[in-house]
Amino acid sequence: MTEEHNRRGQFRRYADRRVAALLELHEILFYDAPGPERDLRFFRSVAEDFQVDRTALLTISEGFPVLRHLTGNWGTLTIGDSLLGDGVKKIVEAHGTFDGALTLSKFRRSSLFQSDEWNALWARDLTEPATAMLSVPVRPRQGTALLWLVLDASSREWSSHDRDLSEEEAHLIGVLLDRGQFAVSL
């Protein structure tokens, strides 16, 4: 990859955004040396494309997500820590029931959540106050994982294109996990 490459701009068409985002991820995978720095750059690229404040790759252990990779401010949590709380548990349960990405916005409570679970999710469970989240299942052959894209201070309605692209990127992450090409392990 050259030192100067085109950064994604504001695309008018989803197809252009999709190609640019996936091309950048593939360039990172092909041209950067494997390891934690490449993984961080990969997830930062995902965060930049979705214009979110933080991302996390999580595996599921005993019904709760465990942080395997993160970008942005997750408070005092580090790699290997579990995220606990009724709201987080409800997200994991929902992924067991429904296929595809879950789009969540603090200001529009999902019918899947009780009021106390919903409030706990946004106030405590995500470690720092948040306002919107896209939770995407990652399905490697071994285990279960989630990709979380989190906005901290601005409202957002996730589009069908956001869901589609996040699911495509989650599939790529699953393949990379299967091949042992991330510094994280399941």
C-alpha positions as CSV (number, residue, x, y, z in Angstrom):
1,M,0.0,0.0,0.0
2,T,1.4,3.4,-0.8
3,E,2.0,6.0,1.8
4,E,-0.8,8.2,0.3
5,H,-4.0,6.5,-0.5
6,N,-7.5,7.9,-0.9
7,R,-9.5,8.0,2.3
8,R,-13.2,7.3,2.1
9,G,-15.2,10.4,1.4
10,Q,-18.9,10.8,1.5
11,F,-20.2,8.6,-1.2
12,R,-23.5,9.2,-2.9
13,R,-24.1,5.5,-3.6
14,Y,-23.9,2.6,-1.2
15,A,-22.1,0.5,-3.8
16,D,-19.2,3.0,-3.9
17,R,-19.0,3.1,-0.1
18,R,-19.0,-0.7,0.1
19,V,-16.3,-1.1,-2.4
20,A,-14.1,1.6,-0.8
21,A,-14.6,0.2,2.8
22,L,-13.9,-3.4,1.8
23,L,-10.9,-2.5,-0.4
24,E,-9.3,-0.6,2.5
25,L,-9.8,-3.6,4.8
26,H,-8.3,-5.9,2.2
27,E,-5.4,-3.5,1.7
28,I,-4.7,-3.5,5.4
29,L,-4.8,-7.3,5.5
30,F,-2.6,-7.8,2.4
31,Y,0.0,-5.0,3.0
32,D,0.4,-4.7,6.7
33,A,2.4,-7.2,8.7
34,P,0.2,-9.5,10.9
35,G,0.0,-8.6,14.5
36,P,-1.8,-6.3,17.0
37,E,-0.9,-3.1,15.1
38,R,-2.5,-4.4,11.9
39,D,-5.6,-5.6,13.9
40,L,-5.9,-2.2,15.5
41,R,-5.6,-0.5,12.1
42,F,-8.3,-2.9,10.7
43,F,-10.8,-2.0,13.5
44,R,-10.0,1.7,13.3
45,S,-10.8,1.5,9.6
46,V,-14.2,-0.1,10.4
47,A,-14.8,2.6,13.1
48,E,-13.9,5.4,10.6
49,D,-16.2,4.0,7.9
50,F,-19.2,3.7,10.2
51,Q,-18.2,7.0,12.0
52,V,-18.5,5.5,15.4
53,D,-16.5,6.3,18.6
54,R,-15.5,2.8,19.6
55,T,-15.6,-0.8,18.4
56,A,-15.2,-4.1,20.1
57,L,-14.7,-7.7,19.0
58,L,-16.2,-10.0,21.7
59,T,-16.5,-13.7,22.2
60,I,-19.2,-15.3,24.3
61,S,-18.3,-17.1,27.5
62,E,-20.9,-18.3,29.9
63,G,-23.6,-16.1,28.3
64,F,-21.5,-12.9,28.6
65,P,-19.3,-11.2,26.0
66,V,-15.5,-11.1,26.7
67,L,-13.5,-8.3,25.1
68,R,-11.0,-9.7,22.5
69,H,-10.2,-6.4,20.7
70,L,-11.3,-2.9,21.2
71,T,-10.8,0.7,19.9
72,G,-12.0,3.8,21.6
73,N,-12.8,4.5,25.2
74,W,-14.1,1.4,27.1
75,G,-13.3,2.9,30.5
76,T,-11.2,0.7,32.7
77,L,-12.0,-2.5,30.7
78,T,-9.1,-4.3,29.0
79,I,-8.7,-7.3,26.7
80,G,-10.0,-10.4,28.4
81,D,-12.5,-8.6,30.7
82,S,-16.2,-9.6,30.6
83,L,-19.0,-7.1,30.0
84,L,-21.7,-7.8,32.6
85,G,-25.2,-6.5,33.1
86,D,-28.8,-7.3,32.2
87,G,-28.7,-5.2,29.0
88,V,-25.6,-6.9,27.7
89,K,-27.1,-10.3,28.5
90,K,-30.2,-9.4,26.6
91,I,-28.2,-8.5,23.5
92,V,-26.5,-11.9,23.6
93,E,-29.9,-13.6,24.0
94,A,-31.3,-11.7,21.1
95,H,-28.5,-12.8,18.9
96,G,-29.4,-16.4,19.8
97,T,-32.9,-15.8,18.6
98,F,-32.5,-13.5,15.6
99,D,-30.2,-13.6,12.6
100,G,-28.2,-10.6,11.5
101,A,-27.2,-7.2,13.0
102,L,-29.1,-5.6,15.8
103,T,-29.6,-1.9,15.5
104,L,-30.0,-0.1,18.8
105,S,-30.6,3.6,19.7
106,K,-30.9,4.8,23.2
107,F,-33.8,7.0,22.3
108,R,-35.9,4.2,20.8
109,R,-36.3,1.3,23.3
110,S,-36.5,-2.1,21.6
111,S,-39.4,-4.3,22.6
112,L,-36.9,-7.0,23.4
113,F,-35.8,-5.1,26.5
114,Q,-37.4,-4.4,29.8
115,S,-37.1,-0.7,30.8
116,D,-34.5,-1.5,33.5
117,E,-32.4,-3.6,31.1
118,W,-32.5,-0.9,28.5
119,N,-31.5,1.9,30.9
120,A,-28.7,-0.3,32.3
121,L,-27.3,-1.0,28.8
122,W,-26.8,2.7,28.0
123,A,-25.9,4.0,31.5
124,R,-23.6,1.2,32.8
125,D,-23.3,-2.0,30.7
126,L,-21.3,-0.4,27.9
127,T,-18.9,1.1,30.5
128,E,-19.3,4.6,29.2
129,P,-22.5,6.4,28.3
130,A,-23.5,5.6,24.8
131,T,-26.4,6.6,22.5
132,A,-26.4,4.1,19.6
133,M,-25.0,0.7,18.8
134,L,-24.8,-1.8,16.0
135,S,-24.3,-5.4,17.3
136,V,-23.3,-7.8,14.6
137,P,-22.8,-11.6,14.9
138,V,-19.5,-13.0,13.8
139,R,-19.7,-16.6,13.0
140,P,-16.3,-18.4,12.8
141,R,-16.4,-22.2,12.6
142,Q,-15.4,-22.5,16.3
143,G,-17.2,-20.4,18.9
144,T,-19.3,-17.3,18.7
145,A,-18.3,-13.7,18.5
146,L,-19.9,-10.2,18.2
147,L,-18.7,-7.0,16.5
148,W,-20.0,-3.9,18.3
149,L,-20.0,-0.5,16.8
150,V,-20.8,2.2,19.4
151,L,-21.6,5.9,19.2
152,D,-21.1,7.8,22.4
153,A,-22.6,11.2,22.0
154,S,-24.7,11.5,18.9
155,S,-28.0,9.9,17.9
156,R,-28.1,7.7,14.8
157,E,-30.6,5.6,12.9
158,W,-28.8,2.7,11.3
159,S,-29.7,2.1,7.7
160,S,-30.2,-1.2,5.9
161,H,-26.9,-0.5,4.1
162,D,-25.1,-0.1,7.5
163,R,-26.5,-3.5,8.5
164,D,-25.5,-5.1,5.2
165,L,-22.0,-3.8,5.2
166,S,-21.4,-4.6,8.9
167,E,-22.6,-8.2,8.3
168,E,-20.2,-8.4,5.3
169,E,-17.3,-7.2,7.4
170,A,-18.3,-9.5,10.3
171,H,-18.1,-12.4,7.8
172,L,-14.6,-11.3,6.8
173,I,-13.7,-11.2,10.5
174,G,-15.0,-14.7,10.9
175,V,-12.9,-16.0,8.1
176,L,-9.8,-14.3,9.6
177,L,-10.5,-15.8,13.0
178,D,-10.9,-19.3,11.4
179,R,-7.5,-18.8,9.7
180,G,-5.8,-17.5,12.8
181,Q,-5.0,-14.3,11.1
182,F,-5.9,-12.0,14.0
183,A,-3.7,-11.6,17.0
184,V,-6.9,-12.4,19.1
185,S,-8.0,-16.0,19.6
186,L,-11.3,-17.5,20.4
